[in-house]
Amino acid sequence: MTRATPIPETVTLHVPFRIVKRGGRKEMQLPEGATQPHRADSSLVKALARAFRWKRMLESGEYATIAELAEREGIAPSYMTRVLRLTLLAPDIVEAILNGKQGPEVTLARVLEPFPVEWAIQTEHLG
């Protein structure tokens, strides 16, 4: 702009995007090629933190059984077992989740489903 060019009062910016459901929440998805900072999925990160905390509590002997720990936490033992399984995820998958670089198919609901224990197969299974 030059000095003679008047400053517009309103500027309209059009950004194409779509809303997708991810892990029970709505998320804005930008078109391919658009850069977007990576944000970690808070529900996945929270589940990972819980899983490793619970594992540490069980291994330390603070709680003798999953049922005892689940009762103390006020949750069902079956849910605790599914969350504890997250401690078996491959390190690269855990790192991707913590850095927000996991694919859109990696949701909390998906990782709580049974998955292979072998790390190489996990990557194929989860995408």
Secondary structure as GFF3:
##gff-version 3
##sequence-region A 1 127
A	DSSP	beta_strand	18	22	.	.	.	ID=ss1
A	DSSP	beta_strand	25	29	.	.	.	ID=ss2
A	DSSP	alpha_helix	42	59	.	.	.	ID=ss3
A	DSSP	alpha_helix	66	73	.	.	.	ID=ss4
A	DSSP	alpha_helix	77	84	.	.	.	ID=ss5
A	DSSP	three_ten_helix	85	88	.	.	.	ID=ss6
A	DSSP	alpha_helix	91	99	.	.	.	ID=ss7
A	DSSP	alpha_helix	108	111	.	.	.	ID=ss8
A	DSSP	alpha_helix	119	126	.	.	.	ID=ss9
###
